[in-house]
Amino acid sequence: MNRNGPISFKVKRSRDYTLIEFELIREIIPEDLSNIEPPDPVKEGFSSSVVILSGRGPVWLYGYLIHFYHPTKAIAVFDPRLDAGVVVETHNPGMKVGDLIRREVFKQPG
């Protein structure tokens, strides 16, 4: 678990997917964006995977994280009502915006 500033991040990886779970340590304000350090996809070796974001936070935090993870293969946002990640951005020709990524992808060997 990575605790940098007001947000705690946890990374779970499978063969093709990286789940970034976050939890707010305290209520955040927009100025906090300049001080958070999400797990880096290049330094941590998951830039070629699909990133799924999961956690409770303000919409502007999600906007920041989606932009931060732009260099990855694709980005999805986990929706517990669907029990799946919804693809919101992709550079992968085999995936399109609106595709669902089921939780089962994390049962793949890493």
JOFEN-V880878 format. One record per pair of residues at least 12 apart in sequence whose ideal C-beta (glycine too) atoms are under 6 Angstrom apart, sorted by the first residue. I is the first residue (numbers start at 0). J is the second residue. Records with the same first field share a line. If there is no record, write none. Layout:
I = J / J
This chain:
1 = 38
3 = 36
4 = 34 / 35
5 = 24 / 25 / 27 / 31
6 = 21 / 23 / 35
7 = 22 / 24
8 = 21 / 37 / 38
10 = 38
12 = 109
13 = 104 / 105 / 107 / 109
14 = 107
15 = 48
16 = 48 / 49 / 104
17 = 45 / 48 / 50
18 = 51
19 = 50 / 52
20 = 53 / 54
21 = 54
23 = 56
32 = 63
37 = 67
40 = 71
46 = 70 / 71
47 = 72
48 = 72
49 = 72 / 73
50 = 68 / 71 / 74
51 = 75 / 77 / 84
52 = 64 / 76
53 = 77
72 = 90 / 91
73 = 86 / 89 / 91 / 94
74 = 87 / 88
75 = 100
82 = 102
83 = 99 / 100 / 101
84 = 100
86 = 98
